[in-house]
Amino acid sequence: MARKSLVGVVADELLDRIIEGEFPPGSTVPGEHELSARHEVSRMTVREAMKTLQAQRILSVERGRGTFVNPLSRWASLEAVLRAASEGKNDADASIQLIELRRMLETGACELAAGRIMEEDIASLFNYISAMKAAHSINDVAAFVEADLAFHDVILHASGNVFVSVLFEPLHRVLEKRRAETSAVPAIQEHAIGHHQNIAEALESRDASRSRQAMDAHMQQTLDDLKQLVLEAK
């Protein structure tokens, strides 16, 4: 167990350095000798740590050339991708791709929810909108984000598809961080409140097509706001 723990420590620390941008995609990582000296472990431990990252497709070995960092799009570890999205330096790409993922999943979930949502869930949606409005009035970003996330969670669970909720659970930490960044802009809060109102009213009507379109419009507005009010302002 101690050996396995050391392997994990070395793998995690090397992954941290990759995520922080010390070793960008396409670059080579240090060799076994350098890493074993840095971590004060055997070369066998380093070798096993490298194999761990290779199995997750974070690293690839080219015989005679070295070990290279793969682009994020090739990584096979959800945990590693989420760490990169929440801690990495390439915030713009990660933020845009996260919205694209949400759009694919949440529009479908909203469409399903239209035919399955309970009256108490509808009431919860409007309560969370009220909470968002109250938070917006005093610029309480944390409270706004909390109500925003809770609103979407109601819809995900109301879809009645267990896989949707399970898929979104690991994303919660990243979503919370991203929402805090974008919701710090008052105009984005205003846009979000309006779109959440449209979504809640569409679900209340039990119209599946209208509900899907309302969520899709919200995702498009979220993407536009990110590009125009957050990324261009940096």
PALOBA-721586 format. One record per residue: x, z, y of N, C-alpha, C in turn; residue in three letters. Coordinates in nm, 3 decimals, always signed. Example, Ala and Ser with C-alpha at 12.3 -4.5 7.8 and 13.67 -1.06 7.14 Angstrom:
2
LUMLO       n.X       n.Z       n.Y      ca.X      ca.Z      ca.Y       c.X       c.Z       c.Y   resn
LUMLO    +1.319    +0.780    -0.569    +1.230    +0.780    -0.450    +1.320    +0.780    -0.330    Ala
LUMLO    +1.285    +0.708    -0.225    +1.367    +0.714    -0.106    +1.290    +0.787    +0.003    Ser
This chain:
234
LUMLO       n.X       n.Z       n.Y      ca.X      ca.Z      ca.Y       c.X       c.Z       c.Y   resn
LUMLO    +0.082    +0.000    -0.120    +0.000    +0.000    +0.000    +0.086    +0.000    +0.126    Met
LUMLO    +0.201    +0.074    +0.123    +0.287    +0.080    +0.241    +0.343    -0.058    +0.272    Ala
LUMLO    +0.380    -0.133    +0.166    +0.435    -0.266    +0.185    +0.331    -0.358    +0.247    Arg
LUMLO    +0.209    -0.349    +0.195    +0.101    -0.432    +0.249    +0.075    -0.399    +0.395    Lys
LUMLO    +0.084    -0.271    +0.431    +0.063    -0.229    +0.569    +0.169    -0.287    +0.660    Ser
LUMLO    +0.293    -0.288    +0.617    +0.400    -0.345    +0.697    +0.380    -0.494    +0.718    Leu
LUMLO    +0.338    -0.561    +0.613    +0.310    -0.704    +0.624    +0.202    -0.728    +0.729    Val
LUMLO    +0.098    -0.646    +0.727    -0.011    -0.659    +0.823    +0.035    -0.634    +0.965    Gly
LUMLO    +0.121    -0.535    +0.984    +0.172    -0.503    +1.117    +0.253    -0.619    +1.174    Val
LUMLO    +0.341    -0.675    +1.092    +0.424    -0.787    +1.138    +0.336    -0.909    +1.169    Val
LUMLO    +0.239    -0.937    +1.082    +0.150    -1.051    +1.104    +0.069    -1.032    +1.232    Ala
LUMLO    +0.017    -0.911    +1.254    -0.063    -0.885    +1.374    +0.019    -0.897    +1.501    Asp
LUMLO    +0.141    -0.846    +1.498    +0.225    -0.852    +1.618    +0.266    -0.996    +1.651    Glu
LUMLO    +0.292    -1.075    +1.547    +0.326    -1.215    +1.571    +0.204    -1.290    +1.624    Leu
LUMLO    +0.086    -1.258    +1.570    -0.037    -1.320    +1.620    -0.060    -1.281    +1.765    Leu
LUMLO    -0.033    -1.156    +1.801    -0.047    -1.113    +1.940    +0.041    -1.197    +2.032    Asp
LUMLO    +0.162    -1.222    +1.989    +0.255    -1.301    +2.072    +0.208    -1.445    +2.086    Arg
LUMLO    +0.146    -1.497    +1.981    +0.091    -1.633    +1.986    -0.026    -1.638    +2.084    Ile
LUMLO    -0.116    -1.540    +2.073    -0.235    -1.535    +2.158    -0.197    -1.517    +2.305    Ile
LUMLO    -0.094    -1.438    +2.329    -0.050    -1.412    +2.466    +0.022    -1.531    +2.529    Glu
LUMLO    +0.047    -1.635    +2.447    +0.107    -1.756    +2.501    +0.257    -1.765    +2.489    Gly
LUMLO    +0.318    -1.665    +2.425    +0.464    -1.669    +2.408    +0.504    -1.787    +2.319    Glu
LUMLO    +0.418    -1.816    +2.221    +0.440    -1.930    +2.132    +0.316    -2.020    +2.137    Phe
LUMLO    +0.311    -2.115    +2.228    +0.192    -2.202    +2.241    +0.180    -2.299    +2.124    Pro
LUMLO    +0.065    -2.364    +2.109    +0.048    -2.462    +2.002    +0.158    -2.567    +2.002    Pro
LUMLO    +0.210    -2.595    +1.883    +0.315    -2.694    +1.870    +0.455    -2.638    +1.877    Gly
LUMLO    +0.468    -2.513    +1.921    +0.601    -2.453    +1.931    +0.641    -2.389    +1.798    Ser
LUMLO    +0.769    -2.365    +1.783    +0.817    -2.300    +1.662    +0.821    -2.149    +1.684    Thr
LUMLO    +0.802    -2.074    +1.577    +0.812    -1.929    +1.584    +0.950    -1.887    +1.534    Val
LUMLO    +0.994    -1.767    +1.569    +1.126    -1.723    +1.524    +1.140    -1.724    +1.372    Pro
LUMLO    +1.261    -1.733    +1.325    +1.288    -1.735    +1.182    +1.282    -1.596    +1.121    Gly
LUMLO    +1.293    -1.591    +0.990    +1.284    -1.465    +0.916    +1.388    -1.364    +0.962    Glu
LUMLO    +1.509    -1.410    +0.985    +1.616    -1.318    +1.023    +1.585    -1.250    +1.156    His
LUMLO    +1.543    -1.328    +1.254    +1.513    -1.271    +1.386    +1.395    -1.175    +1.380    Glu
LUMLO    +1.291    -1.212    +1.307    +1.172    -1.127    +1.297    +1.200    -0.999    +1.218    Leu
LUMLO    +1.280    -1.010    +1.114    +1.311    -0.890    +1.036    +1.393    -0.792    +1.119    Ser
LUMLO    +1.482    -0.843    +1.206    +1.561    -0.756    +1.293    +1.471    -0.694    +1.400    Ala
LUMLO    +1.380    -0.772    +1.454    +1.290    -0.722    +1.560    +1.201    -0.610    +1.507    Arg
LUMLO    +1.146    -0.627    +1.388    +1.050    -0.532    +1.333    +1.115    -0.428    +1.241    His
LUMLO    +1.245    -0.447    +1.217    +1.319    -0.355    +1.130    +1.254    -0.345    +0.992    Glu
LUMLO    +1.226    -0.462    +0.937    +1.170    -0.472    +0.802    +1.251    -0.574    +0.724    Val
LUMLO    +1.226    -0.582    +0.595    +1.298    -0.678    +0.511    +1.251    -0.820    +0.537    Ser
LUMLO    +1.334    -0.916    +0.501    +1.296    -1.056    +0.516    +1.180    -1.089    +0.424    Arg
LUMLO    +1.168    -1.019    +0.311    +1.055    -1.040    +0.221    +0.924    -1.002    +0.290    Met
LUMLO    +0.926    -0.892    +0.365    +0.806    -0.850    +0.438    +0.768    -0.954    +0.542    Thr
LUMLO    +0.867    -1.005    +0.615    +0.842    -1.110    +0.714    +0.786    -1.234    +0.647    Val
LUMLO    +0.843    -1.271    +0.532    +0.798    -1.390    +0.461    +0.650    -1.378    +0.422    Arg
LUMLO    +0.612    -1.259    +0.376    +0.473    -1.238    +0.337    +0.380    -1.240    +0.459    Glu
LUMLO    +0.429    -1.186    +0.571    +0.350    -1.188    +0.694    +0.327    -1.332    +0.741    Ala
LUMLO    +0.431    -1.413    +0.731    +0.419    -1.554    +0.769    +0.322    -1.627    +0.677    Met
LUMLO    +0.327    -1.592    +0.548    +0.234    -1.655    +0.453    +0.090    -1.619    +0.487    Lys
LUMLO    +0.070    -1.496    +0.537    -0.065    -1.453    +0.576    -0.118    -1.542    +0.688    Thr
LUMLO    -0.034    -1.568    +0.787    -0.075    -1.653    +0.900    -0.087    -1.800    +0.859    Leu
LUMLO    -0.006    -1.840    +0.762    -0.018    -1.977    +0.711    -0.151    -1.994    +0.637    Gln
LUMLO    -0.191    -1.893    +0.560    -0.316    -1.900    +0.485    -0.435    -1.909    +0.579    Ala
LUMLO    -0.421    -1.853    +0.700    -0.527    -1.859    +0.801    -0.514    -1.984    +0.888    Gln
LUMLO    -0.418    -2.068    +0.854    -0.392    -2.194    +0.925    -0.353    -2.174    +1.071    Arg
LUMLO    -0.300    -2.056    +1.099    -0.249    -2.030    +1.233    -0.109    -2.089    +1.245    Ile
LUMLO    -0.036    -2.085    +1.136    +0.098    -2.142    +1.129    +0.103    -2.250    +1.023    Leu
LUMLO    +0.192    -2.345    +1.041    +0.218    -2.446    +0.938    +0.368    -2.466    +0.926    Ser
LUMLO    +0.412    -2.488    +0.804    +0.554    -2.505    +0.776    +0.586    -2.652    +0.753    Val
LUMLO    +0.687    -2.699    +0.823    +0.735    -2.835    +0.802    +0.876    -2.825    +0.744    Glu
LUMLO    +0.889    -2.865    +0.620    +1.016    -2.850    +0.550    +1.131    -2.915    +0.628    Arg
LUMLO    +1.233    -2.835    +0.650    +1.352    -2.884    +0.719    +1.342    -2.878    +0.870    Gly
LUMLO    +1.222    -2.846    +0.924    +1.206    -2.841    +1.069    +1.173    -2.701    +1.120    Arg
LUMLO    +1.094    -2.626    +1.045    +1.060    -2.491    +1.088    +0.913    -2.460    +1.073    Gly
LUMLO    +0.872    -2.348    +1.131    +0.733    -2.302    +1.124    +0.671    -2.317    +1.262    Thr
LUMLO    +0.558    -2.387    +1.268    +0.496    -2.423    +1.395    +0.359    -2.356    +1.413    Phe
LUMLO    +0.323    -2.335    +1.539    +0.191    -2.279    +1.573    +0.090    -2.393    +1.578    Val
LUMLO    -0.019    -2.378    +1.504    -0.124    -2.479    +1.505    -0.215    -2.460    +1.626    Asn
LUMLO    -0.281    -2.567    +1.670    -0.381    -2.552    +1.777    -0.497    -2.466    +1.728    Pro
LUMLO    -0.563    -2.401    +1.821    -0.672    -2.309    +1.787    -0.780    -2.376    +1.703    Leu
LUMLO    -0.802    -2.506    +1.726    -0.908    -2.578    +1.654    -0.883    -2.586    +1.504    Ser
LUMLO    -0.760    -2.558    +1.461    -0.728    -2.565    +1.318    -0.729    -2.428    +1.250    Arg
LUMLO    -0.738    -2.322    +1.330    -0.735    -2.188    +1.271    -0.856    -2.167    +1.180    Trp
LUMLO    -0.834    -2.097    +1.068    -0.940    -2.076    +0.969    -0.987    -1.931    +0.965    Ala
LUMLO    -0.936    -1.848    +1.053    -0.974    -1.707    +1.055    -1.064    -1.680    +1.175    Ser
LUMLO    -1.190    -1.641    +1.149    -1.282    -1.612    +1.258    -1.230    -1.496    +1.342    Leu
LUMLO    -1.177    -1.394    +1.276    -1.125    -1.278    +1.350    -1.014    -1.319    +1.446    Glu
LUMLO    -0.924    -1.404    +1.399    -0.813    -1.448    +1.484    -0.863    -1.533    +1.600    Ala
LUMLO    -0.960    -1.621    +1.575    -1.017    -1.704    +1.680    -1.085    -1.618    +1.786    Val
LUMLO    -1.158    -1.515    +1.741    -1.226    -1.426    +1.835    -1.124    -1.348    +1.918    Leu
LUMLO    -1.015    -1.306    +1.855    -0.910    -1.237    +1.930    -0.851    -1.330    +2.035    Arg
LUMLO    -0.831    -1.454    +1.999    -0.775    -1.551    +2.095    -0.873    -1.575    +2.209    Ala
LUMLO    -1.002    -1.579    +2.175    -1.104    -1.604    +2.278    -1.117    -1.488    +2.375    Ala
LUMLO    -1.098    -1.365    +2.327    -1.116    -1.248    +2.413    -0.988    -1.203    +2.482    Ser
LUMLO    -0.872    -1.238    +2.424    -0.746    -1.189    +2.478    -0.652    -1.299    +2.524    Glu
LUMLO    -0.683    -1.423    +2.487    -0.589    -1.532    +2.512    -0.583    -1.578    +2.657    Gly
LUMLO    -0.488    -1.666    +2.683    -0.464    -1.714    +2.819    -0.546    -1.839    +2.852    Lys
LUMLO    -0.590    -1.913    +2.749    -0.662    -2.037    +2.775    -0.811    -2.007    +2.789    Asn
LUMLO    -0.844    -1.931    +2.893    -0.980    -1.882    +2.913    -1.081    -1.995    +2.933    Asp
LUMLO    -1.043    -2.099    +3.003    -1.137    -2.205    +3.036    -1.190    -2.272    +2.910    Ala
LUMLO    -1.101    -2.318    +2.825    -1.144    -2.385    +2.703    -1.227    -2.293    +2.615    Asp
LUMLO    -1.182    -2.168    +2.601    -1.254    -2.073    +2.516    -1.394    -2.046    +2.569    Ala
LUMLO    -1.406    -2.031    +2.700    -1.536    -2.004    +2.762    -1.632    -2.120    +2.742    Ser
LUMLO    -1.583    -2.242    +2.762    -1.668    -2.360    +2.747    -1.712    -2.377    +2.601    Ile
LUMLO    -1.619    -2.360    +2.509    -1.652    -2.376    +2.368    -1.747    -2.267    +2.320    Gln
LUMLO    -1.738    -2.149    +2.378    -1.830    -2.042    +2.340    -1.973    -2.077    +2.383    Leu
LUMLO    -1.988    -2.135    +2.501    -2.121    -2.177    +2.546    -2.173    -2.290    +2.457    Ile
LUMLO    -2.085    -2.381    +2.418    -2.126    -2.489    +2.327    -2.177    -2.433    +2.195    Glu
LUMLO    -2.109    -2.332    +2.142    -2.154    -2.269    +2.018    -2.288    -2.200    +2.038    Leu
LUMLO    -2.301    -2.126    +2.147    -2.428    -2.059    +2.176    -2.540    -2.161    +2.188    Arg
LUMLO    -2.511    -2.272    +2.252    -2.615    -2.374    +2.270    -2.665    -2.426    +2.136    Arg
LUMLO    -2.572    -2.452    +2.044    -2.610    -2.503    +1.913    -2.697    -2.403    +1.837    Met
LUMLO    -2.661    -2.276    +1.843    -2.731    -2.175    +1.765    -2.855    -2.119    +1.835    Leu
LUMLO    -2.843    -2.091    +1.963    -2.951    -2.020    +2.031    -3.072    -2.108    +2.062    Glu
LUMLO    -3.050    -2.238    +2.083    -3.167    -2.323    +2.105    -3.252    -2.331    +1.979    Thr
LUMLO    -3.186    -2.341    +1.864    -3.258    -2.343    +1.738    -3.325    -2.211    +1.709    Gly
LUMLO    -3.256    -2.101    +1.739    -3.313    -1.968    +1.716    -3.436    -1.947    +1.803    Ala
LUMLO    -3.431    -1.996    +1.926    -3.544    -1.981    +2.017    -3.663    -2.062    +1.967    Cys
LUMLO    -3.637    -2.180    +1.916    -3.744    -2.263    +1.860    -3.812    -2.193    +1.742    Glu
LUMLO    -3.731    -2.135    +1.653    -3.787    -2.061    +1.540    -3.864    -1.938    +1.586    Leu
LUMLO    -3.809    -1.869    +1.685    -3.871    -1.746    +1.733    -4.010    -1.770    +1.790    Ala
LUMLO    -4.034    -1.887    +1.844    -4.163    -1.916    +1.906    -4.279    -1.897    +1.808    Ala
LUMLO    -4.255    -1.928    +1.682    -4.361    -1.915    +1.583    -4.360    -1.784    +1.509    Gly
LUMLO    -4.263    -1.697    +1.538    -4.247    -1.574    +1.460    -4.240    -1.447    +1.545    Arg
LUMLO    -4.223    -1.461    +1.673    -4.199    -1.345    +1.758    -4.323    -1.256    +1.767    Ile
LUMLO    -4.301    -1.126    +1.768    -4.410    -1.029    +1.774    -4.442    -0.994    +1.919    Met
LUMLO    -4.562    -0.940    +1.940    -4.604    -0.903    +2.076    -4.509    -0.800    +2.138    Glu
LUMLO    -4.463    -0.706    +2.056    -4.373    -0.604    +2.110    -4.238    -0.664    +2.152    Glu
LUMLO    -4.199    -0.772    +2.084    -4.075    -0.841    +2.123    -4.094    -0.912    +2.257    Asp
LUMLO    -4.209    -0.974    +2.275    -4.239    -1.039    +2.403    -4.232    -0.936    +2.516    Ile
LUMLO    -4.292    -0.819    +2.491    -4.289    -0.713    +2.593    -4.145    -0.672    +2.623    Ala
LUMLO    -4.063    -0.664    +2.518    -3.922    -0.626    +2.538    -3.850    -0.729    +2.624    Ser
LUMLO    -3.878    -0.856    +2.602    -3.813    -0.961    +2.681    -3.842    -0.944    +2.830    Leu
LUMLO    -3.968    -0.920    +2.863    -4.004    -0.904    +3.004    -3.947    -0.774    +3.062    Phe
LUMLO    -3.936    -0.670    +2.976    -3.873    -0.545    +3.021    -3.726    -0.566    +3.053    Asn
LUMLO    -3.658    -0.647    +2.971    -3.517    -0.672    +2.997    -3.499    -0.757    +3.122    Tyr
LUMLO    -3.592    -0.846    +3.149    -3.586    -0.924    +3.273    -3.601    -0.831    +3.393    Ile
LUMLO    -3.690    -0.736    +3.382    -3.706    -0.637    +3.490    -3.578    -0.558    +3.510    Ser
LUMLO    -3.514    -0.524    +3.400    -3.387    -0.449    +3.407    -3.279    -0.535    +3.472    Ala
LUMLO    -3.277    -0.665    +3.442    -3.181    -0.755    +3.503    -3.205    -0.765    +3.654    Met
LUMLO    -3.332    -0.773    +3.694    -3.364    -0.780    +3.837    -3.321    -0.653    +3.910    Lys
LUMLO    -3.346    -0.538    +3.846    -3.307    -0.411    +3.908    -3.156    -0.401    +3.922    Ala
LUMLO    -3.084    -0.443    +3.819    -2.937    -0.439    +3.823    -2.884    -0.536    +3.928    Ala
LUMLO    -2.948    -0.652    +3.937    -2.906    -0.751    +4.037    -2.924    -0.698    +4.179    His
LUMLO    -3.030    -0.624    +4.201    -3.060    -0.574    +4.337    -2.954    -0.478    +4.388    Ser
LUMLO    -2.884    -0.411    +4.296    -2.779    -0.317    +4.337    -2.640    -0.364    +4.290    Ile
LUMLO    -2.636    -0.488    +4.240    -2.512    -0.549    +4.190    -2.442    -0.461    +4.086    Asn
LUMLO    -2.521    -0.411    +3.992    -2.467    -0.334    +3.879    -2.440    -0.431    +3.766    Asp
LUMLO    -2.319    -0.486    +3.763    -2.285    -0.591    +3.667    -2.296    -0.542    +3.523    Val
LUMLO    -2.249    -0.422    +3.496    -2.253    -0.369    +3.359    -2.396    -0.358    +3.308    Ala
LUMLO    -2.486    -0.307    +3.392    -2.627    -0.294    +3.352    -2.691    -0.432    +3.336    Ala
LUMLO    -2.652    -0.525    +3.422    -2.705    -0.661    +3.413    -2.665    -0.726    +3.281    Phe
LUMLO    -2.538    -0.713    +3.245    -2.487    -0.772    +3.121    -2.554    -0.707    +3.000    Val
LUMLO    -2.571    -0.576    +3.004    -2.635    -0.505    +2.894    -2.777    -0.558    +2.870    Glu
LUMLO    -2.854    -0.575    +2.977    -2.991    -0.625    +2.964    -2.992    -0.772    +2.920    Ala
LUMLO    -2.897    -0.850    +2.971    -2.885    -0.992    +2.935    -2.860    -1.006    +2.785    Asp
LUMLO    -2.761    -0.934    +2.733    -2.729    -0.940    +2.591    -2.846    -0.893    +2.505    Leu
LUMLO    -2.912    -0.787    +2.549    -3.025    -0.734    +2.473    -3.139    -0.836    +2.467    Ala
LUMLO    -3.163    -0.907    +2.576    -3.265    -1.012    +2.580    -3.240    -1.116    +2.472    Phe
LUMLO    -3.116    -1.164    +2.464    -3.082    -1.266    +2.365    -3.086    -1.211    +2.223    His
LUMLO    -3.050    -1.085    +2.206    -3.056    -1.024    +2.072    -3.199    -1.021    +2.019    Asp
LUMLO    -3.295    -0.993    +2.107    -3.436    -0.992    +2.066    -3.474    -1.128    +2.008    Val
LUMLO    -3.432    -1.234    +2.075    -3.467    -1.369    +2.031    -3.398    -1.403    +1.898    Ile
LUMLO    -3.272    -1.367    +1.887    -3.198    -1.395    +1.764    -3.266    -1.329    +1.644    Leu
LUMLO    -3.305    -1.203    +1.660    -3.371    -1.131    +1.551    -3.513    -1.183    +1.528    His
LUMLO    -3.580    -1.223    +1.636    -3.716    -1.275    +1.623    -3.720    -1.410    +1.553    Ala
LUMLO    -3.606    -1.478    +1.547    -3.601    -1.606    +1.476    -3.634    -1.589    +1.328    Ser
LUMLO    -3.613    -1.467    +1.278    -3.642    -1.439    +1.138    -3.539    -1.493    +1.041    Gly
LUMLO    -3.430    -1.550    +1.095    -3.324    -1.606    +1.010    -3.207    -1.509    +1.009    Asn
LUMLO    -3.183    -1.448    +0.894    -3.081    -1.344    +0.885    -2.942    -1.397    +0.915    Val
LUMLO    -2.918    -1.524    +0.885    -2.784    -1.580    +0.906    -2.750    -1.592    +1.054    Phe
LUMLO    -2.851    -1.615    +1.137    -2.827    -1.626    +1.281    -2.772    -1.496    +1.336    Val
LUMLO    -2.837    -1.385    +1.303    -2.793    -1.254    +1.352    -2.655    -1.219    +1.299    Ser
LUMLO    -2.631    -1.250    +1.173    -2.500    -1.219    +1.112    -2.389    -1.300    +1.178    Val
LUMLO    -2.417    -1.426    +1.209    -2.317    -1.511    +1.273    -2.283    -1.462    +1.413    Leu
LUMLO    -2.383    -1.409    +1.482    -2.361    -1.367    +1.620    -2.297    -1.229    +1.632    Phe
LUMLO    -2.309    -1.147    +1.531    -2.258    -1.010    +1.541    -2.110    -1.005    +1.577    Glu
LUMLO    -2.023    -1.083    +1.512    -1.880    -1.077    +1.548    -1.851    -1.129    +1.689    Pro
LUMLO    -1.944    -1.206    +1.746    -1.922    -1.263    +1.879    -1.954    -1.166    +1.991    Leu
LUMLO    -2.016    -1.052    +1.957    -2.069    -0.963    +2.060    -1.962    -0.918    +2.159    His
LUMLO    -1.845    -0.879    +2.109    -1.739    -0.829    +2.198    -1.693    -0.938    +2.295    Arg
LUMLO    -1.679    -1.061    +2.243    -1.636    -1.171    +2.329    -1.744    -1.205    +2.431    Val
LUMLO    -1.870    -1.209    +2.385    -1.980    -1.239    +2.476    -1.990    -1.137    +2.589    Leu
LUMLO    -1.968    -1.011    +2.555    -1.977    -0.905    +2.655    -1.871    -0.925    +2.764    Glu
LUMLO    -1.751    -0.960    +2.722    -1.644    -0.982    +2.819    -1.672    -1.104    +2.906    Lys
LUMLO    -1.715    -1.214    +2.842    -1.742    -1.337    +2.917    -1.858    -1.317    +3.015    Arg
LUMLO    -1.963    -1.248    +2.970    -2.077    -1.226    +3.057    -2.037    -1.142    +3.178    Arg
LUMLO    -1.949    -1.044    +3.155    -1.906    -0.959    +3.266    -1.832    -1.041    +3.371    Ala
LUMLO    -1.757    -1.141    +3.327    -1.682    -1.226    +3.421    -1.777    -1.315    +3.501    Glu
LUMLO    -1.870    -1.381    +3.432    -1.959    -1.474    +3.502    -2.067    -1.401    +3.581    Thr
LUMLO    -2.117    -1.290    +3.527    -2.226    -1.218    +3.594    -2.180    -1.144    +3.719    Ser
LUMLO    -2.050    -1.141    +3.742    -1.999    -1.079    +3.865    -2.033    -1.164    +3.987    Ala
LUMLO    -2.075    -1.289    +3.964    -2.114    -1.379    +4.073    -2.264    -1.365    +4.095    Val
LUMLO    -2.308    -1.316    +4.211    -2.452    -1.294    +4.236    -2.538    -1.417    +4.213    Pro
LUMLO    -2.490    -1.535    +4.251    -2.569    -1.657    +4.233    -2.596    -1.684    +4.086    Ala
LUMLO    -2.498    -1.652    +4.001    -2.515    -1.673    +3.857    -2.620    -1.576    +3.804    Ile
LUMLO    -2.621    -1.455    +3.856    -2.725    -1.359    +3.816    -2.863    -1.414    +3.850    Gln
LUMLO    -2.877    -1.469    +3.970    -3.006    -1.524    +4.013    -3.051    -1.638    +3.921    Glu
LUMLO    -2.959    -1.727    +3.888    -2.992    -1.837    +3.799    -3.035    -1.785    +3.662    His
LUMLO    -2.962    -1.686    +3.612    -2.991    -1.631    +3.480    -3.130    -1.568    +3.476    Ala
LUMLO    -3.164    -1.495    +3.580    -3.297    -1.429    +3.585    -3.407    -1.535    +3.577    Ile
LUMLO    -3.394    -1.642    +3.654    -3.495    -1.747    +3.653    -3.510    -1.812    +3.517    Gly
LUMLO    -3.397    -1.840    +3.454    -3.402    -1.904    +3.322    -3.454    -1.809    +3.214    His
LUMLO    -3.419    -1.682    +3.222    -3.472    -1.586    +3.127    -3.624    -1.573    +3.140    His
LUMLO    -3.671    -1.581    +3.264    -3.816    -1.577    +3.288    -3.884    -1.697    +3.221    Gln
LUMLO    -3.824    -1.815    +3.236    -3.879    -1.936    +3.174    -3.881    -1.926    +3.022    Asn
LUMLO    -3.774    -1.870    +2.966    -3.765    -1.855    +2.820    -3.872    -1.759    +2.769    Ile
LUMLO    -3.886    -1.646    +2.837    -3.984    -1.547    +2.794    -4.126    -1.604    +2.801    Ala
LUMLO    -4.156    -1.678    +2.907    -4.290    -1.737    +2.921    -4.313    -1.845    +2.815    Glu
LUMLO    -4.209    -1.921    +2.782    -4.223    -2.023    +2.678    -4.249    -1.959    +2.543    Ala
LUMLO    -4.178    -1.851    +2.513    -4.200    -1.781    +2.386    -4.337    -1.716    +2.382    Leu
LUMLO    -4.380    -1.666    +2.496    -4.513    -1.604    +2.504    -4.622    -1.707    +2.473    Glu
LUMLO    -4.596    -1.834    +2.508    -4.692    -1.940    +2.482    -4.691    -1.985    +2.337    Ser
LUMLO    -4.588    -1.941    +2.263    -4.571    -1.976    +2.121    -4.548    -2.127    +2.102    Arg
LUMLO    -4.502    -2.193    +2.206    -4.474    -2.337    +2.201    -4.327    -2.357    +2.163    Asp
LUMLO    -4.303    -2.405    +2.040    -4.167    -2.416    +1.988    -4.082    -2.514    +2.070    Ala
LUMLO    -4.139    -2.630    +2.102    -4.064    -2.731    +2.178    -4.030    -2.680    +2.317    Ser
LUMLO    -4.127    -2.620    +2.382    -4.105    -2.565    +2.517    -3.999    -2.455    +2.513    Arg
LUMLO    -4.002    -2.372    +2.409    -3.906    -2.262    +2.397    -3.764    -2.315    +2.378    Ser
LUMLO    -3.752    -2.417    +2.293    -3.620    -2.477    +2.271    -3.567    -2.538    +2.400    Arg
LUMLO    -3.652    -2.609    +2.472    -3.611    -2.673    +2.597    -3.573    -2.569    +2.703    Gln
LUMLO    -3.645    -2.458    +2.706    -3.615    -2.354    +2.804    -3.478    -2.292    +2.776    Ala
LUMLO    -3.448    -2.267    +2.648    -3.317    -2.212    +2.614    -3.207    -2.314    +2.639    Met
LUMLO    -3.233    -2.440    +2.609    -3.133    -2.544    +2.631    -3.103    -2.558    +2.780    Asp
LUMLO    -3.206    -2.549    +2.863    -3.185    -2.556    +3.008    -3.101    -2.438    +3.056    Ala
LUMLO    -3.124    -2.322    +2.996    -3.046    -2.203    +3.031    -2.900    -2.223    +2.994    His
LUMLO    -2.874    -2.279    +2.876    -2.736    -2.302    +2.833    -2.666    -2.403    +2.924    Met
LUMLO    -2.740    -2.506    +2.965    -2.682    -2.606    +3.055    -2.650    -2.544    +3.191    Gln
LUMLO    -2.741    -2.460    +3.241    -2.715    -2.393    +3.369    -2.596    -2.299    +3.358    Gln
LUMLO    -2.586    -2.231    +3.244    -2.474    -2.140    +3.221    -2.343    -2.217    +3.223    Thr
LUMLO    -2.341    -2.333    +3.159    -2.221    -2.417    +3.156    -2.187    -2.468    +3.296    Leu
LUMLO    -2.289    -2.515    +3.368    -2.265    -2.565    +3.505    -2.213    -2.454    +3.595    Asp
LUMLO    -2.271    -2.334    +3.584    -2.227    -2.222    +3.666    -2.083    -2.183    +3.635    Asp
LUMLO    -2.050    -2.184    +3.506    -1.914    -2.150    +3.466    -1.814    -2.246    +3.529    Leu
LUMLO    -1.843    -2.374    +3.520    -1.750    -2.475    +3.572    -1.742    -2.474    +3.724    Lys
LUMLO    -1.856    -2.461    +3.790    -1.861    -2.477    +3.935    -1.833    -2.348    +4.013    Gln
LUMLO    -1.879    -2.234    +3.958    -1.870    -2.109    +4.033    -1.762    -2.013    +3.983    Leu
LUMLO    -1.710    -2.039    +3.864    -1.607    -1.950    +3.810    -1.474    -2.022    +3.794    Val
LUMLO    -1.472    -2.129    +3.715    -1.345    -2.195    +3.687    -1.287    -2.265    +3.809    Leu
LUMLO    -1.373    -2.330    +3.889    -1.322    -2.399    +4.009    -1.278    -2.300    +4.116    Glu
LUMLO    -1.327    -2.177    +4.107    -1.291    -2.075    +4.207    -1.158    -2.009    +4.177    Ala
LUMLO    -1.108    -2.031    +4.055    -0.981    -1.965    +4.016    -0.862    -2.038    +4.075    Lys
